[in-house]
Amino acid sequence: MFPGYPSPVATRSRAIFQSQSWGTNFNMLGRRVLTALATGVLMCGAASLAQAQSASPKAAKSAAKPDAAKPPPAMTGGAEPTLIGQFGTWGAYSATPNGKKVCFALAKPSSSKTNPPNRPRDPAYAFVSTRPAEKVANEVSVMIGYTLKQGSESSLEVGGASYSMYTQGDGLWIKNAAEEERMVEAMRKSADATVKGVSAKGTETTDTFSLKGLSQALDKIAQDCRR
């Protein structure tokens, strides 16, 4: 997925759904699928809220709960991501492309800022993925919603610590893989995480992700991906 990816990072998969056995074009397709998935979840939530606002107060109160709508079908080698649990702001999903099971937790930011203010961008999403066939567990990545400045470094701040993130296109992954387990544990225990990046046009962004429900979502995908 990352041509010319420098060593030693090249020794470790850094992309969601990355697997050579799924075909050379699957990595990009997998990213598009996740984008469509996240967009579908968001759109379903907005539709539910609109319906609730035009209905009774009781219905509106019910719609305020985290949306657990099934994501749209995904063209991933015949696999369809399935919502297996909604925990706070995090949805837990699983899919089995070509018989290789993957599970991931997904959330959108609770708040986003740009500097200069109000610059347009696509939605951002955070993912934590587990791929048993590749012996990958709880890999953190962020789709930032714009093309990152080439050669720039982003950061993920959580639990009082800041972790450097490798950037490629519109994606971010932890730069030092040895720190990922510690970062995930901090994410389990903290209230929120902040991701900072710089676009190719020089716009600075700050996205804050609520971590409410993440720990339960990770427990769910760990359980589901053992099957």
PyMOL commands that set and color helices and strands:
alter all, ss='L'
color gray80, all
select helices_A, chain A and resi 9-11+20-22+26-53+57-63+97-99+132-134+177-189+214-224
alter helices_A, ss='H'
color red, helices_A
select strands_A, chain A and resi 82-87+90-95+102-107+111-115+125-131+136-143+154-158+161-168+171-174+192-198+204-210
alter strands_A, ss='S'
color yellow, strands_A
deselect
rebuild
show_as cartoon
